Amino acid sequence: MKTLTITESKAQLSALVEHVVTTREPITLGRAGKPMVQIIPYQPASAGKRLGHFEGKIKLNENFDVWDAEEAAAFGVDP
């Protein structure tokens, strides 16, 4: 995996994108020696994954959102 500074990548962004598209190899951009972001190939969502896909297939207990006092206190919510 290739790693470049943000400054290095500015001048060659088009070439970097083309490299990622053709090789499918991600490129990491960093600042001060620390990785910040990655340029990765785009992957469209598969047709089977959509909102509501599991509607009617999952059953929740009636009290699934009831917190006991200790849990509520830990998360700062009202029980």
Contacts in CASP RR format, 6 or more apart in sequence:
PFRMAT RR
TARGET T0000
AUTHOR 0000-0000-0000
METHOD contacts of the structure
MODEL  1
MKTLTITESKAQLSALVEHVVTTREPITLGRAGKPMVQIIPYQPASAGKR
LGHFEGKIKLNENFDVWDAEEAAAFGVDP
1 25 0 8 1.000
1 26 0 8 1.000
1 27 0 8 1.000
1 28 0 8 1.000
2 19 0 8 1.000
2 25 0 8 1.000
2 27 0 8 1.000
2 28 0 8 1.000
3 27 0 8 1.000
3 28 0 8 1.000
3 29 0 8 1.000
3 30 0 8 1.000
3 35 0 8 1.000
4 16 0 8 1.000
4 27 0 8 1.000
4 28 0 8 1.000
4 29 0 8 1.000
4 30 0 8 1.000
5 29 0 8 1.000
5 30 0 8 1.000
5 31 0 8 1.000
5 33 0 8 1.000
6 29 0 8 1.000
6 30 0 8 1.000
6 31 0 8 1.000
6 36 0 8 1.000
9 16 0 8 1.000
9 27 0 8 1.000
9 29 0 8 1.000
16 27 0 8 1.000
16 39 0 8 1.000
17 39 0 8 1.000
19 25 0 8 1.000
19 27 0 8 1.000
20 26 0 8 1.000
20 27 0 8 1.000
20 39 0 8 1.000
20 40 0 8 1.000
20 41 0 8 1.000
21 41 0 8 1.000
24 41 0 8 1.000
26 38 0 8 1.000
26 39 0 8 1.000
26 40 0 8 1.000
26 41 0 8 1.000
27 38 0 8 1.000
27 39 0 8 1.000
28 35 0 8 1.000
28 36 0 8 1.000
28 37 0 8 1.000
28 38 0 8 1.000
28 39 0 8 1.000
29 35 0 8 1.000
29 36 0 8 1.000
29 37 0 8 1.000
29 38 0 8 1.000
29 39 0 8 1.000
30 36 0 8 1.000
30 37 0 8 1.000
66 79 0 8 1.000
67 75 0 8 1.000
67 77 0 8 1.000
67 79 0 8 1.000
68 79 0 8 1.000
69 79 0 8 1.000
71 79 0 8 1.000
72 78 0 8 1.000
72 79 0 8 1.000
END
